[in-house]
Amino acid sequence: MPIDPATFLAAVATAVAASTVVEQYVKPRVEAKKARRTAQQEFMARMVGLTLSAAVLAEDLPKDMDREVRDRVNAERARQGERLRLAVQQLFDDSGRFLIVYGGPLRTLVRD
């Protein structure tokens, strides 16, 4: 049974059109969505890190704490303070990348 040339050409044209649509329209949207999701996850991970460092700094130390333990805790606080300073600086430097993935009131919240 011979293949009808018109049927063959229609199949080729359909395949070319479908792959062009996928490459030109679908793939860029999927990649953009993936990039937004990655940026949102990175932003949330940074915010969790900031929160944990801030919690270490905000904790009141008991008055009856042993001097050696107090020194170790204060050393950790100093480390967390530096970590917090660097994280805030990096977050500020990358704020444009994070702001573009949020819209409306959420963007305002992230910016503030």
All heavy atoms as an XYZ file, in Angstrom:
874
protein
N       0.841     -1.168      0.000
C       0.000      0.000      0.000
C       0.893      1.239      0.000
O       1.619      1.487      0.947
C      -0.879     -0.060      1.241
C      -1.738      1.104      1.444
S      -2.772      0.643      2.838
C      -3.816      1.950      2.935
N       0.846      1.997     -1.061
C       1.708      3.178     -1.182
C       1.214      4.306     -0.267
O       0.036      4.422      0.032
C       1.594      3.577     -2.649
C       0.313      2.975     -3.110
C       0.063      1.767     -2.269
N       2.162      5.143      0.138
C       1.843      6.297      0.982
C       1.454      7.454      0.076
O       2.154      7.789     -0.883
C       3.045      6.693      1.843
C       3.396      5.559      2.799
C       2.784      7.967      2.603
C       4.631      5.829      3.632
N       0.333      8.048      0.393
C      -0.139      9.205     -0.361
C       0.771     10.394     -0.047
O       0.979     10.732      1.113
C      -1.590      9.502      0.041
C      -2.164     10.672     -0.729
O      -1.710     10.918     -1.868
O      -3.052     11.344     -0.171
N       1.347     11.042     -1.067
C       2.248     12.180     -0.830
C       1.569     13.319     -0.052
O       2.198     13.979      0.772
C       2.648     12.645     -2.226
C       2.397     11.486     -3.117
C       1.289     10.702     -2.492
N       0.309     13.569     -0.287
C      -0.393     14.645      0.424
C      -0.501     14.323      1.914
O      -0.325     15.202      2.775
C      -1.777     14.857     -0.175
N      -0.766     13.070      2.233
C      -0.852     12.655      3.633
C       0.511     12.779      4.305
O       0.619     13.263      5.431
C      -1.350     11.206      3.727
O      -2.606     11.096      3.067
C      -1.489     10.760      5.168
N       1.556     12.353      3.585
C       2.909     12.457      4.122
C       3.286     13.911      4.376
O       3.818     14.253      5.435
C       3.903     11.800      3.147
C       5.323     11.908      3.612
C       5.797     11.114      4.645
C       6.185     12.811      3.008
C       7.106     11.214      5.063
C       7.504     12.917      3.426
C       7.966     12.114      4.458
N       3.019     14.784      3.417
C       3.341     16.209      3.568
C       2.532     16.852      4.696
O       3.040     17.703      5.437
C       3.113     16.962      2.261
C       4.118     16.642      1.154
C       3.745     17.360     -0.129
C       5.520     17.014      1.591
N       1.280     16.444      4.856
C       0.462     16.970      5.949
C       1.037     16.545      7.295
O       1.077     17.342      8.245
C      -0.978     16.499      5.801
N       1.491     15.311      7.393
C       2.084     14.827      8.639
C       3.379     15.570      8.959
O       3.625     15.962     10.106
C       2.336     13.328      8.558
N       4.205     15.790      7.944
C       5.456     16.528      8.137
C       5.158     17.963      8.553
O       5.769     18.509      9.479
C       6.321     16.488      6.854
C       7.479     17.465      6.945
C       6.836     15.072      6.608
N       4.220     18.613      7.883
C       3.861     19.989      8.217
C       3.321     20.086      9.641
O       3.645     21.025     10.382
C       2.833     20.522      7.217
N       2.506     19.126     10.033
C       1.964     19.117     11.388
C       3.081     18.950     12.420
O       3.099     19.641     13.443
C       0.930     17.991     11.547
O      -0.110     18.183     10.586
C       0.340     17.967     12.940
N       4.017     18.057     12.163
C       5.131     17.834     13.076
C       6.009     19.074     13.200
O       6.410     19.463     14.308
C       5.964     16.638     12.612
N       6.283     19.715     12.069
C       7.104     20.929     12.082
C       6.375     22.043     12.842
O       6.966     22.741     13.671
C       7.459     21.376     10.646
C       8.052     22.775     10.623
C       8.430     20.375     10.021
N       5.092     22.209     12.569
C       4.316     23.249     13.241
C       4.252     22.992     14.749
O       4.425     23.909     15.557
C       2.908     23.330     12.652
N       4.021     21.748     15.137
C       3.924     21.420     16.554
C       5.250     21.655     17.267
O       5.293     22.235     18.362
C       3.475     19.973     16.733
N       6.352     21.232     16.669
C       7.646     21.430     17.320
C       8.010     22.909     17.379
O       8.601     23.370     18.349
C       8.734     20.614     16.642
O       9.282     21.271     15.547
N       7.629     23.680     16.363
C       7.882     25.128     16.375
C       7.091     25.810     17.487
O       7.624     26.656     18.208
C       7.525     25.752     15.012
O       8.316     25.125     14.003
C       7.780     27.243     15.004
N       5.835     25.435     17.639
C       5.004     26.013     18.706
C       5.594     25.688     20.068
O       5.697     26.559     20.936
C       3.544     25.518     18.593
C       2.754     25.817     19.852
C       2.871     26.129     17.389
N       6.005     24.443     20.257
C       6.586     24.051     21.536
C       7.863     24.830     21.805
O       8.060     25.374     22.895
C       6.836     22.527     21.585
C       7.712     22.145     22.766
C       5.522     21.777     21.639
N       8.738     24.917     20.827
C      10.023     25.610     21.006
C       9.854     27.111     21.209
O      10.577     27.723     21.981
C      10.944     25.354     19.807
C      11.564     23.990     19.798
C      12.540     23.780     20.948
O      13.287     24.703     21.307
O      12.537     22.665     21.498
N       8.926     27.717     20.477
C       8.781     29.172     20.515
C       7.887     29.681     21.633
O       8.098     30.785     22.128
C       8.246     29.680     19.169
C       9.181     29.428     18.012
C      10.491     30.183     18.171
O      10.513     31.342     18.555
N      11.597     29.511     17.897
N       6.885     28.921     22.035
C       5.907     29.434     22.985
C       5.842     28.653     24.298
O       5.821     29.245     25.374
C       4.512     29.469     22.339
C       4.470     30.356     21.127
C       4.445     29.814     19.855
C       4.498     31.725     21.255
C       4.437     30.622     18.730
C       4.493     32.552     20.143
C       4.457     31.995     18.889
O       4.456     32.797     17.786
N       5.814     27.361     24.224
C       5.626     26.558     25.431
C       6.910     26.480     26.258
O       6.896     26.740     27.464
C       5.113     25.141     25.071
C       4.997     24.272     26.307
C       3.782     25.233     24.346
N       8.011     26.139     25.619
C       9.270     25.951     26.337
C       9.715     27.218     27.079
O      10.098     27.124     28.249
C      10.353     25.475     25.369
C      11.613     25.004     26.049
C      12.574     24.407     25.040
C      13.843     23.929     25.697
N      14.769     23.374     24.722
N       9.677     28.408     26.465
C      10.073     29.605     27.222
C       9.192     29.860     28.448
O       9.685     30.275     29.491
C       9.929     30.737     26.211
C      10.056     30.092     24.882
C       9.461     28.731     25.055
N       7.902     29.576     28.333
C       7.014     29.775     29.486
C       7.320     28.782     30.608
O       7.312     29.141     31.787
C       5.560     29.652     29.049
C       5.080     30.873     28.299
C       3.592     30.764     27.970
N       3.050     31.986     27.448
C       3.193     32.433     26.209
N       3.886     31.723     25.335
N       2.668     33.573     25.824
N       7.595     27.564     30.246
C       7.939     26.551     31.248
C       9.259     26.913     31.931
O       9.389     26.820     33.159
C       8.011     25.142     30.613
C       8.615     24.128     31.563
C       6.627     24.703     30.173
N      10.237     27.353     31.157
C      11.530     27.751     31.724
C      11.382     28.962     32.631
O      12.007     29.027     33.698
C      12.541     28.038     30.607
C      12.946     26.810     29.805
C      13.681     25.784     30.641
O      14.449     26.164     31.549
O      13.484     24.581     30.404
N      10.569     29.931     32.252
C      10.340     31.119     33.080
C       9.651     30.742     34.385
O      10.002     31.250     35.457
C       9.519     32.150     32.321
N       8.688     29.854     34.308
C       7.991     29.404     35.511
C       8.954     28.676     36.440
O       8.930     28.865     37.654
C       6.819     28.496     35.128
C       5.941     28.117     36.274
C       4.735     27.321     35.797
C       3.817     26.987     36.954
N       2.629     26.252     36.522
N       9.818     27.857     35.874
C      10.813     27.132     36.663
C      11.776     28.113     37.337
O      12.113     27.948     38.511
C      11.583     26.169     35.748
C      12.608     25.334     36.449
C      13.292     24.410     35.453
C      14.439     23.666     36.080
N      15.156     22.846     35.107
N      12.210     29.153     36.620
C      13.115     30.155     37.186
C      12.441     30.925     38.319
O      13.067     31.195     39.355
C      13.583     31.119     36.099
N      11.159     31.262     38.151
C      10.421     31.958     39.214
C      10.311     31.080     40.457
O      10.516     31.541     41.584
C       9.030     32.359     38.742
C       9.007     33.582     37.863
C       7.598     34.124     37.665
N       6.654     33.136     37.161
C       6.446     32.866     35.883
N       7.133     33.509     34.956
N       5.555     31.969     35.511
N       9.985     29.818     40.260
C       9.847     28.899     41.385
C      11.187     28.729     42.106
O      11.246     28.732     43.343
C       9.317     27.551     40.900
C       8.975     26.603     42.020
C       8.271     25.327     41.562
N       8.865     24.696     40.406
C       8.282     24.617     39.195
N       7.097     25.132     39.004
N       8.895     24.014     38.199
N      12.270     28.643     41.365
C      13.596     28.518     41.965
C      13.936     29.766     42.771
O      14.451     29.665     43.895
C      14.657     28.275     40.877
O      14.328     27.068     40.184
C      16.043     28.163     41.458
N      13.649     30.942     42.222
C      13.921     32.194     42.932
C      13.073     32.299     44.196
O      13.556     32.738     45.245
C      13.667     33.387     42.016
N      11.821     31.871     44.126
C      10.958     31.903     45.314
C      11.490     30.965     46.396
O      11.516     31.321     47.580
C       9.524     31.516     44.945
C       8.808     32.582     44.155
C       7.465     32.118     43.616
O       7.217     30.921     43.481
N       6.605     33.065     43.303
N      11.922     29.788     46.007
C      12.461     28.837     46.976
C      13.751     29.366     47.599
O      13.970     29.228     48.808
C      12.695     27.485     46.322
C      11.419     26.756     45.980
C      11.656     25.504     45.142
O      12.699     25.333     44.532
N      10.653     24.634     45.105
N      14.598     29.976     46.780
C      15.843     30.536     47.301
C      15.556     31.685     48.266
O      16.178     31.799     49.328
C      16.733     31.025     46.159
C      18.061     31.558     46.647
C      18.938     32.080     45.525
O      18.656     31.810     44.346
O      19.919     32.772     45.861
N      14.587     32.534     47.910
C      14.213     33.646     48.781
C      13.712     33.130     50.130
O      14.109     33.619     51.191
C      13.151     34.521     48.105
C      12.660     35.644     48.964
C      13.464     36.751     49.190
C      11.409     35.596     49.546
C      13.022     37.792     49.993
C      10.954     36.624     50.345
C      11.764     37.731     50.568
N      12.840     32.125     50.087
C      12.301     31.575     51.330
C      13.412     30.930     52.171
O      13.431     31.070     53.396
C      11.191     30.568     51.038
C       9.931     31.210     50.495
S       9.292     32.575     51.489
C       8.908     31.739     53.002
N      14.334     30.240     51.532
C      15.444     29.627     52.268
C      16.306     30.693     52.934
O      16.718     30.536     54.097
C      16.295     28.778     51.323
N      16.545     31.789     52.234
C      17.322     32.881     52.832
C      16.580     33.511     54.001
O      17.176     33.854     55.014
C      17.636     33.943     51.788
C      18.685     33.515     50.793
C      19.084     34.677     49.944
N      19.976     34.292     48.879
C      20.623     35.170     48.127
N      20.439     36.468     48.323
N      21.414     34.756     47.176
N      15.272     33.661     53.873
C      14.485     34.252     54.955
C      14.481     33.345     56.187
O      14.541     33.831     57.316
C      13.057     34.536     54.483
C      12.971     35.638     53.437
S      13.745     37.190     53.927
C      12.672     37.696     55.246
N      14.427     32.049     55.981
C      14.494     31.119     57.115
C      15.845     31.243     57.803
O      15.933     31.294     59.044
C      14.225     29.665     56.664
C      14.590     28.667     57.745
C      12.766     29.507     56.253
N      16.918     31.324     57.021
C      18.247     31.506     57.602
C      18.361     32.794     58.393
O      18.933     32.815     59.491
N      17.793     33.869     57.854
C      17.794     35.147     58.571
C      17.035     35.034     59.885
O      17.468     35.535     60.924
C      17.149     36.243     57.712
C      17.929     36.750     56.521
C      17.071     37.679     55.685
C      19.178     37.459     56.972
N      15.900     34.380     59.839
C      15.072     34.229     61.030
C      15.803     33.430     62.109
O      15.767     33.792     63.292
C      13.744     33.545     60.666
O      13.096     34.314     59.657
C      12.841     33.419     61.859
N      16.463     32.362     61.711
C      17.184     31.548     62.692
C      18.351     32.313     63.310
O      18.562     32.250     64.536
C      17.682     30.257     62.039
C      16.589     29.281     61.597
C      17.197     28.106     60.841
C      15.775     28.806     62.780
N      19.078     33.054     62.504
C      20.184     33.857     63.043
C      19.659     34.941     63.977
O      20.239     35.193     65.035
C      20.989     34.497     61.906
O      21.694     33.515     61.193
N      18.581     35.589     63.588
C      17.998     36.636     64.430
C      17.487     36.053     65.744
O      17.602     36.687     66.800
C      16.876     37.343     63.682
N      16.946     34.843     65.706
C      16.445     34.205     66.933
C      17.588     33.941     67.905
O      17.428     34.108     69.124
C      15.716     32.915     66.596
N      18.744     33.534     67.395
C      19.906     33.306     68.258
C      20.323     34.611     68.925
O      20.639     34.646     70.119
C      21.087     32.702     67.453
C      22.375     32.725     68.257
C      20.764     31.290     67.019
N      20.292     35.689     68.184
C      20.698     36.985     68.732
C      19.676     37.554     69.708
O      20.029     38.287     70.626
C      20.937     37.987     67.589
C      22.084     37.633     66.656
C      22.131     38.599     65.488
C      23.398     37.652     67.412
N      18.422     37.240     69.524
C      17.361     37.808     70.352
C      17.162     37.062     71.666
O      16.537     37.594     72.583
C      16.050     37.823     69.575
N      17.677     35.876     71.777
C      17.458     35.046     72.973
C      18.179     35.653     74.176
O      19.353     35.984     74.113
C      17.971     33.625     72.706
C      17.643     32.638     73.767
C      16.163     32.328     73.844
O      15.484     32.383     72.810
O      15.699     32.029     74.945
N      17.455     35.801     75.287
C      18.058     36.275     76.532
C      18.794     35.128     77.203
O      18.287     34.002     77.283
C      16.978     36.811     77.476
C      16.371     38.108     76.976
O      17.080     38.857     76.273
O      15.194     38.363     77.284
N      19.966     35.439     77.713
C      20.752     34.423     78.403
C      20.384     34.405     79.883
O      20.186     35.459     80.493
C      22.246     34.720     78.258
C      22.798     34.719     76.837
C      24.287     35.034     76.848
C      22.547     33.394     76.161
N      20.309     33.215     80.467
C      20.019     33.138     81.906
C      21.139     33.776     82.727
O      22.313     33.716     82.349
C      19.933     31.641     82.184
C      19.962     30.962     80.871
C      20.432     31.924     79.843
N      20.775     34.375     83.837
C      21.760     35.051     84.704
C      22.738     34.062     85.338
O      23.898     34.388     85.555
C      21.035     35.827     85.811
C      20.107     36.888     85.302
C      20.879     38.050     84.773
C      19.887     39.155     84.389
N      20.449     40.113     83.515
N      22.269     32.853     85.643
C      23.105     31.882     86.338
C      23.899     30.972     85.395
O      24.380     29.929     85.796
C      22.246     31.040     87.278
C      21.157     30.279     86.528
O      20.895     30.612     85.360
O      20.572     29.347     87.126
N      24.080     31.405     84.160
C      24.803     30.595     83.184
C      26.293     30.552     83.532
O      26.880     31.560     83.934
C      24.607     31.177     81.785
C      25.233     30.372     80.678
S      24.945     31.108     79.059
C      23.354     30.431     78.690
N      26.879     29.398     83.378
C      28.303     29.205     83.624
C      29.106     30.116     82.691
O      28.744     30.332     81.534
C      28.651     27.723     83.375
C      30.096     27.413     83.676
O      30.604     27.863     84.718
O      30.714     26.704     82.846
N      30.217     30.654     83.195
C      31.026     31.615     82.426
C      31.528     31.007     81.106
O      31.495     31.642     80.064
C      32.189     32.099     83.274
C      33.077     33.099     82.551
C      34.167     33.614     83.493
N      35.131     34.399     82.796
C      35.014     35.699     82.559
N      33.942     36.337     82.954
N      35.950     36.339     81.909
N      31.993     29.758     81.171
C      32.503     29.102     79.952
C      31.392     28.936     78.916
O      31.593     29.195     77.723
C      33.103     27.742     80.309
C      33.703     27.029     79.118
C      34.270     25.661     79.498
O      34.621     25.449     80.669
O      34.356     24.820     78.586
N      30.238     28.528     79.370
C      29.093     28.365     78.463
C      28.679     29.728     77.900
O      28.406     29.867     76.715
C      27.917     27.671     79.188
C      26.681     27.638     78.306
C      28.311     26.272     79.625
N      28.661     30.751     78.767
C      28.306     32.101     78.317
C      29.279     32.590     77.244
O      28.871     33.182     76.242
C      28.277     33.063     79.499
C      27.868     34.490     79.113
C      27.816     35.411     80.310
N      26.797     35.023     81.269
C      25.511     35.357     81.174
N      25.111     36.089     80.172
N      24.654     34.967     82.087
N      30.568     32.322     77.437
C      31.574     32.726     76.444
C      31.340     32.029     75.103
O      31.449     32.642     74.042
C      32.986     32.442     76.949
C      33.400     33.367     78.093
O      32.737     34.422     78.276
O      34.376     33.033     78.801
N      31.007     30.747     75.169
C      30.736     29.994     73.935
C      29.477     30.515     73.239
O      29.441     30.644     72.016
C      30.594     28.509     74.232
C      31.899     27.837     74.557
C      31.704     26.370     74.785
N      32.951     25.742     75.182
C      33.044     24.511     75.589
N      31.960     23.750     75.673
N      34.202     24.007     75.942
N      28.447     30.787     74.033
C      27.206     31.314     73.461
C      27.449     32.691     72.853
O      26.964     33.004     71.754
C      26.077     31.361     74.526
C      24.877     32.132     74.015
C      25.681     29.954     74.929
N      28.222     33.529     73.540
C      28.524     34.857     72.992
C      29.361     34.766     71.720
O      29.182     35.571     70.799
C      29.212     35.726     74.045
C      28.232     36.235     75.072
O      27.039     36.394     74.784
N      28.713     36.492     76.279
N      30.263     33.790     71.653
C      31.039     33.590     70.428
C      30.112     33.167     69.286
O      30.255     33.637     68.148
C      32.125     32.541     70.648
N      29.159     32.291     69.591
C      28.193     31.880     68.566
C      27.309     33.046     68.161
O      26.975     33.213     66.989
C      27.342     30.711     69.067
C      26.310     30.213     68.083
C      26.896     29.712     66.770
O      28.082     29.337     66.719
O      26.158     29.705     65.766
N      26.944     33.875     69.111
C      26.149     35.063     68.788
C      26.918     35.997     67.852
O      26.345     36.560     66.927
C      25.770     35.811     70.061
C      24.626     35.184     70.791
C      24.316     35.986     72.015
N      22.913     35.851     72.341
C      22.319     36.495     73.301
N      22.992     37.341     74.055
N      21.038     36.308     73.545
N      28.211     36.166     68.125
C      29.023     37.014     67.248
C      29.063     36.427     65.831
O      28.945     37.159     64.834
C      30.435     37.159     67.817
N      29.208     35.110     65.754
C      29.227     34.451     64.441
C      27.890     34.615     63.736
O      27.832     34.923     62.544
C      29.558     32.964     64.613
C      29.792     32.234     63.300
C      30.118     30.764     63.544
N      28.943     29.966     63.768
C      28.138     29.500     62.793
N      28.398     29.777     61.536
N      27.083     28.779     63.079
N      26.803     34.435     64.465
C      25.475     34.591     63.871
C      25.216     36.043     63.473
O      24.546     36.306     62.471
C      24.387     34.093     64.835
C      24.379     32.600     65.028
C      24.083     31.843     63.747
O      23.345     32.286     62.893
N      24.682     30.671     63.625
N      25.737     36.982     64.265
C      25.585     38.402     63.903
C      26.278     38.716     62.589
O      25.731     39.420     61.734
N      27.464     38.192     62.409
C      28.193     38.395     61.144
C      27.476     37.693     60.000
O      27.344     38.225     58.902
C      29.632     37.894     61.282
C      30.464     38.059     60.038
C      30.649     39.506     59.610
O      30.434     40.418     60.413
O      31.003     39.721     58.432
N      26.996     36.488     60.261
C      26.242     35.738     59.256
C      24.985     36.499     58.859
O      24.650     36.594     57.676
C      25.881     34.362     59.817
C      25.162     33.468     58.865
C      24.941     32.090     59.518
N      24.221     31.240     58.626
C      22.899     31.037     58.665
N      22.175     31.629     59.583
N      22.317     30.260     57.800
N      24.306     37.072     59.841
C      23.095     37.851     59.586
C      23.415     39.089     58.759
O      22.711     39.418     57.809
C      22.444     38.231     60.910
C      21.113     38.940     60.861
C      20.055     38.087     60.193
C      20.664     39.327     62.261
N      24.499     39.767     59.109
C      24.900     40.966     58.361
C      25.177     40.630     56.894
O      24.697     41.309     55.983
C      26.142     41.597     58.997
C      26.531     42.936     58.363
C      27.873     43.416     58.879
N      28.976     42.585     58.447
C      29.499     42.594     57.224
N      29.008     43.365     56.299
N      30.507     41.803     56.908
N      25.917     39.557     56.667
C      26.229     39.147     55.297
C      24.977     38.708     54.540
O      24.815     39.021     53.355
C      27.266     38.026     55.293
C      28.672     38.419     55.714
C      29.550     37.178     55.852
C      29.273     39.411     54.748
N      24.094     37.988     55.216
C      22.865     37.502     54.562
C      21.966     38.666     54.174
O      21.388     38.672     53.081
C      22.129     36.539     55.489
N      21.851     39.662     55.039
C      21.031     40.833     54.715
C      21.648     41.592     53.548
O      20.945     42.046     52.640
C      20.860     41.737     55.957
C      20.261     43.079     55.583
C      20.000     41.044     56.992
N      22.954     41.715     53.548
C      23.644     42.398     52.456
C      23.417     41.664     51.132
O      23.103     42.292     50.118
C      25.136     42.490     52.763
C      25.932     43.287     51.757
C      27.397     43.376     52.167
O      27.857     42.683     53.072
N      28.125     44.233     51.503
N      23.535     40.353     51.120
C      23.306     39.573     49.906
C      21.851     39.656     49.464
O      21.557     39.742     48.273
C      23.690     38.109     50.122
C      25.167     37.878     50.209
C      25.485     36.437     50.550
O      24.670     35.715     51.139
N      26.689     35.997     50.213
N      20.946     39.627     50.431
C      19.530     39.728     50.105
C      19.223     41.074     49.465
O      18.474     41.155     48.490
C      18.693     39.529     51.368
C      17.204     39.357     51.186
C      16.908     38.122     50.340
C      16.513     39.239     52.526
N      19.807     42.121     49.993
C      19.615     43.442     49.407
C      20.202     43.502     47.998
O      19.584     44.038     47.078
C      20.249     44.517     50.296
C      19.980     45.912     49.818
C      18.750     46.503     50.033
C      20.950     46.618     49.135
C      18.493     47.789     49.582
C      20.704     47.893     48.677
C      19.465     48.483     48.905
N      21.387     42.929     47.826
C      22.030     42.931     46.510
C      21.204     42.152     45.476
O      21.192     42.504     44.304
C      23.435     42.332     46.590
C      24.407     43.226     47.343
O      24.092     44.415     47.565
O      25.483     42.730     47.732
N      20.525     41.095     45.902
C      19.744     40.259     44.996
C      18.257     40.602     44.992
O      17.450     39.858     44.430
C      19.901     38.779     45.381
C      21.310     38.279     45.153
O      22.030     38.864     44.322
O      21.697     37.293     45.808
N      17.879     41.697     45.608
C      16.458     42.015     45.761
C      15.739     42.160     44.423
O      14.584     41.761     44.298
C      16.279     43.281     46.601
O      16.885     44.391     45.969
N      16.382     42.697     43.423
C      15.741     42.834     42.117
C      15.339     41.494     41.533
O      14.256     41.349     40.965
N      16.179     40.512     41.690
C      15.881     39.167     41.175
C      14.706     38.537     41.909
O      13.902     37.819     41.316
C      17.120     38.282     41.300
C      16.969     36.932     40.647
C      18.298     36.241     40.495
N      18.975     36.012     41.742
C      18.874     34.889     42.454
N      18.125     33.913     42.022
N      19.545     34.743     43.570
N      14.601     38.827     43.202
C      13.508     38.253     43.978
C      12.207     39.024     43.794
O      11.130     38.436     43.821
C      13.873     38.182     45.457
C      15.011     37.243     45.745
C      16.064     37.631     46.538
C      15.032     35.964     45.211
C      17.114     36.765     46.800
C      16.069     35.094     45.463
C      17.116     35.499     46.262
N      12.290     40.339     43.614
C      11.070     41.136     43.477
C      10.308     40.826     42.196
O       9.084     40.890     42.188
C      11.399     42.630     43.526
C      11.691     43.194     44.901
C      12.082     44.659     44.796
C      10.509     43.029     45.826
N      11.010     40.485     41.131
C      10.315     40.265     39.861
C       9.453     39.014     39.855
O       8.563     38.879     39.025
C      11.292     40.220     38.668
C      12.276     39.065     38.798
C      12.000     41.529     38.494
C      13.118     38.834     37.563
N       9.680     38.100     40.800
C       8.894     36.871     40.797
C       7.616     36.991     41.606
O       6.786     36.093     41.587
C       9.715     35.653     41.289
C      10.907     35.420     40.385
C      10.143     35.808     42.724
N       7.451     38.095     42.328
C       6.233     38.320     43.104
C       5.467     39.493     42.505
O       6.041     40.371     41.885
C       6.569     38.625     44.568
C       7.182     37.456     45.290
C       8.554     37.374     45.507
C       6.384     36.424     45.759
C       9.110     36.290     46.164
C       6.932     35.340     46.418
C       8.303     35.284     46.614
O       8.842     34.212     47.262
N       4.171     39.507     42.717
C       3.354     40.587     42.198
C       2.418     41.135     43.256
O       2.143     40.502     44.268
N       1.937     42.340     43.024
C       0.920     42.952     43.876
C       1.368     43.163     45.312
O       2.500     43.563     45.570
N       0.438     42.895     46.238
C       0.754     43.126     47.649
C       1.908     42.283     48.167
O       2.650     42.709     49.044
C      -0.547     42.724     48.377
C      -1.604     42.693     47.347
C      -0.930     42.457     46.036
N       2.084     41.108     47.603
C       3.200     40.256     48.020
C       4.535     40.891     47.636
O       5.499     40.814     48.384
C       3.042     38.870     47.396
C       3.836     37.743     48.042
C       3.592     37.680     49.545
C       3.486     36.416     47.410
N       4.598     41.547     46.499
C       5.813     42.236     46.079
C       6.128     43.349     47.075
O       7.282     43.555     47.438
C       5.668     42.813     44.671
C       6.923     43.580     44.244
C       6.809     44.115     42.856
N       6.914     42.984     41.940
C       6.724     43.080     40.643
N       6.441     44.233     40.086
N       6.835     42.018     39.882
N       5.105     44.083     47.503
C       5.299     45.157     48.481
C       5.830     44.585     49.786
O       6.749     45.141     50.397
C       3.978     45.910     48.716
O       3.519     46.405     47.470
C       4.178     47.066     49.680
N       5.277     43.460     50.210
C       5.726     42.816     51.448
C       7.178     42.383     51.327
O       7.994     42.622     52.235
C       4.840     41.617     51.772
C       5.229     40.817     53.009
C       5.021     41.655     54.266
C       4.411     39.543     53.079
N       7.550     41.777     50.223
C       8.928     41.333     50.006
C       9.868     42.539     49.964
O      10.940     42.525     50.568
C       9.036     40.490     48.715
C      10.503     40.247     48.342
C       8.312     39.169     48.880
N       9.468     43.586     49.280
C      10.289     44.786     49.172
C      10.506     45.426     50.526
O      11.620     45.842     50.881
C       9.647     45.797     48.233
C      10.533     47.017     47.984
C       9.784     48.159     47.364
N       8.837     48.662     48.338
C       7.592     49.031     48.039
N       7.154     48.958     46.814
N       6.780     49.466     48.975
N       9.448     45.522     51.303
C       9.559     46.166     52.626
C      10.352     45.301     53.575
O      11.075     45.769     54.401
C       8.172     46.449     53.206
C       7.451     47.518     52.393
O       8.085     48.206     51.578
O       6.221     47.643     52.587
